[in-house]
Amino acid sequence: MSKAELPKLPDDFEGNLRALLATPPAPHGTAGSRKTAPKPPAKPKKQAKRKRYAKPAPTGTYAYESAPVVSRKRKVRKKR
């Protein structure tokens, strides 16, 4: 690239900096670009098989199931 082909910028340093910072960065893959390559898409995860639930124990297995039901009697309030 010869010197004549280069774009001529005015001698305004602050204006040049503002113009350079306003331009988006070069896309990935171009020479001099510091952008990283895009990540490949994630692999789909393997579907887990559904686990079957455990069957409940047969009725009468536990002691509290065969215990007699005791109902509490209410206390009678004293009359004044």
N, C-alpha and C positions, 0 to 999 in steps of 0.2 A: 504494500500500500504506500503510495508516494505521499509526500507532504502536501501536495496540492489537493489530494482526494479527501484529506481529513476535514471534518466539519470545523468551521471557524467559529469560535465562541467569543463573545465580547469580553473585554478585560474587567468584568465585574465578578470578583471572587465570590462574594456572598450570593449573588444571583446564580452563579454557576453551581454552587453547592446546593442551593434550593432546587434547582432544576435536576441535578443528578439524584438527589434524595427522593424526588417525586416520581422518578421512573421506577417501574417494578423490576425486581431482580430477573436475571436471565433464566430461562427455563432449564430444568435439569437436562443434562446431556450435551449442552453447548459448551464450547471451549471456554474455560475460565469461570464457569458457573460453580458456585459453592452450594447449590441446592442439592439435597440428598435425593436419591431415587425413591419413588413412591413404594410403599410396602405392598407386597402381594396380598391378595384377599385371603382372609382366614379360611382354613379348611373347615368344612362342616363337621360338627361333633357327632360321634356315633350315638345313636339312640339306645338308651339302656332299656333292658327288658323289664316289664312290670313285675314286681315281686308280689307273690300271693300272700295274703294275710294268714296268720296262724289261727286255726280253729279254736274257739273257746273250749274250756274244760267242760266235761259233761256235768249236768246238774247234780248236786249232792256231793261233790268232791270236797268242798270246804266245810269246816265245822260250823261256821256262822250261818250256813244255809239251813242246817237242821236244828239250830237252837230255838227254844220256844220264844215267842214274842212276848216281851214284858212291857205292859203299858203303864205309864206313870199316872198316879192319881193326883189330882189337883188338891192343893192344900186349901182348906176352908178358912176364910178370913173370920176373925173374931168380930162379933157385933159390939158396937160401943154402947 
